Amino acid sequence: MPRAVEALDGLALLGSARAGALSFPTPSLLFPRFPAESPRPDGFALSVEAAATATSGRRALVLASATERLPLEFTVPTPEVSGVPGAAEPAGPETWFVHAPLGAEDLARVAAARPSLVVLGNARVLLSEGEPFVRALAELRRALGPGPVLWAPGTALPHRLALLAYLGCDLVDATALLGPASDGVYLDPQLGPLEAGVARREPLCACGSCRADPPGPLLDHAMAALAAELGRVRMAIRAGRLRELVEARLTAEPLLAELLRYADRLLYERLEERAPVVSEGIRGYVLREATRRPEVRRFRERLLDRYRPPASKSVLLLLPCSRTKPYRNSRSHRRFQKALEGVAGLERVHVVSLTSPLGAVPRELEDTYPARHYDIPVTGEWDEDERAAVRTAVHHLRASGRYTSVIAHVDRAEYGFLGPELADAVWSLEGDRPTASAALAGLREAVTAALAGSPPIPGGPLTVVRESLAEVAAFQFGRAAAERLFAPPARLAGRPWFQRLTDGNGTDLATWREPRGLFQLTVPGALRMLAAHPLEVEVDRRVDLRGDLFDPGVVRADPLVRVGDAVLLVRAGTLVAVGEAEMPGPLMGQLGRGLAVTVRHRVASQLVGVASPTAT
């Protein structure tokens, strides 16, 4: 079941696939060709039509592209609802028809068959029930993996298409358009169903049906709207913005918000697997649903599981976040820095920004994703979920750090919910303007008092920089691997926006760049970490790594690998190269085609296995 993947977002795989003799792009639209001679509209890669060969109680269909056909035949489920037990049966070449929910035995049968196409026969009814639809998708992907194309018949309306793609439905058809069109309903991707007499009074749509005088059939408009939305979905996948498109469509139908809430809970592991660890630009986190995005939850969890405040930081300084990212470049944070210039021992102050939706962001993590890339509406009002995230993060910092004092330079009225966590803290801000002259003077006074008598840090400010970057490495690779990477001898060179970690003899171990926020490895650095087995990808022994690594060359991959991760390429435990992941570890070796790892440095072939190999 080979699939070629060009881009991925959510559970959507943008690329191409095959089922039997049929090849098609994913995601794709199916045009219901009833009668069979109906022309296929623009934007529909495939058509589906009834075949005349079906026997009683069975349904026969033919999926077709311009040159290829895939005949299918399966039992009509009775009743066609989401009852127990479900059913599963072969339906054609490399194709299975399933009726969820499936028992373990049926799931095992389907998985053993390794189908290229799976038809979720009762998708329409499951969708109307909400949670059963998401559960069905979760159980199918858990059992079958990412390879099979999933067709969800009877579910697609223009405003639903983004969410269906986000949940991993590769193939949808236009049959759901027939009812609304016959009932005089105008389908709009943003607003959902509208009364046609009202909608068509304005030039909302440029399709041929809407531009005709008088306007043409509503079904033609609906087909055009569905095809246009598919183009928008594909663009969003390429841009890594599909979740934002999903959230933008939620107001068109309450069912969509319901389904997304179930998906964020039931499909979180799958969605987090696909969420990259690096990004570019600023993303809008506008709705409450945005705070449940997988990268947000992952940041919170990694802060608690992997991150510890640098040991030399003795004063915890809590600041409000800023709209500008990273925070340190904002006008308010530059004023905080200026107010503290010249304070003795300032390198012992640990700056942490309090924010929604991430909870708390230590300064050394400001460039990681999504801390550097989010923008939210700011009202000064916090709901309980936001408060809980901040409280949990502050508690973790205080419990794992070596602070002797805490300073809260935030509005006590706004952040009063932190009272129990900050019972012994100094609140340096009186009033609600943290950048007012009096407030900045109070900040300087509080920090000066907290640092009074603090001894110099052994090794000076460079020790603090090394500790901070070591915590970035722990956040990225896990603590065991980070400790090996930064084990003595280890030195830093470079500028604040570009750091080189070396072994003390001038050999680079890793580099860190501000826009990326995470480390990129060299061969010597990877060798240091190898015993901890962080983010490994096993390369097939038959692959000659002269270029990048593609999916067929992957034997196995660490399931924790995410897009953008720095990975170690190994053979039988021996390092052969380092690079950056282009697909998640759980997908590597599962798709048959596609770029898996961009290779940065290779071990010279004649030195493989030598203690100190030469990088090429």
Salt bridges, closest charged atoms under 4 A:
GLU6 OE1 - ARG238 NH2 3.04
GLU73 OE2 - ARG58 NE 2.98
GLU89 OE1 - ARG58 NH1 3.51
ASP106 OD1 - ARG109 NH1 2.73
GLU131 OE2 - ARG135 NH2 2.94
GLU131 OE2 - ARG265 NH2 3.61
ASP170 OD1 - ARG3 NH2 2.81
ASP170 OD2 - ARG141 NH2 2.97
GLU229 OE1 - ARG232 NH1 2.46
GLU229 OE2 - ARG249 NE 2.87
GLU244 OE2 - ARG241 NE 2.66
GLU244 OE2 - ARG283 NH1 3.86
GLU247 OE2 - ARG243 NE 2.84
GLU247 OE1 - ARG293 NH2 2.77
GLU253 OE1 - HIS159 NE2 2.86
GLU253 OE1 - ARG160 NE 2.96
ASP264 OD1 - ARG243 NH1 2.87
ASP264 OD2 - ARG292 NE 2.82
GLU272 OE2 - ARG298 NH1 3.01
GLU272 OE1 - ARG562 NH2 2.79
GLU289 OE2 - ARG261 NH2 3.55
GLU301 OE2 - ARG297 NE 2.99
GLU364 OE2 - HIS350 NE2 3.10
GLU366 OE1 - ARG328 NH1 3.25
GLU366 OE2 - ARG363 NE 3.09
ASP367 OD2 - ARG328 NH2 2.79
ASP367 OD1 - ARG372 NH1 2.32
ASP375 OD1 - ARG323 NE 3.80
ASP383 OD2 - ARG288 NE 2.80
GLU384 OE2 - ARG391 NH2 2.38
GLU386 OE2 - ARG288 NH1 3.56
GLU421 OE1 - HIS395 ND1 3.40
ASP424 OD1 - ARG398 NH1 2.70
GLU471 OE1 - ARG479 NH2 2.72
ASP508 OD1 - ARG500 NH2 2.78
GLU514 OE1 - ARG328 NH2 3.23
GLU514 OE2 - ARG372 NH1 3.56
GLU536 OE2 - HIS533 ND1 2.87
GLU536 OE1 - ARG556 NH2 3.32
GLU538 OE1 - ARG556 NH2 3.62
ASP540 OD2 - ARG542 NH2 2.76
ASP544 OD2 - ARG546 NE 2.59
GLU580 OE2 - ARG600 NE 3.78
